[in-house]
């Protein structure tokens, strides 16, 4: 959570990668778990995708604010 405040995109991508790793590991250990909780897995992946998009937007806004601050300070 602390890392997400500093670099939201990398934090969400790391969490998403970890979640996918755990799901693949569970599927390898017990293939019957692939379909168990499928709706919940789809919802979680959707939330991660929404988080990735939000983190990208936040990065764009931060860059725009930094650019505006830099040009505003030169005037």
HELIX and SHEET records of a PDB file:
HELIX    1   1 UNK A    2  UNK A    6  1                                   5    
HELIX    2   2 UNK A    8  UNK A   29  1                                  22    
HELIX    3   3 UNK A   31  UNK A   34  5                                   4    
HELIX    4   4 UNK A   38  UNK A   74  1                                  37    
END                                                                             
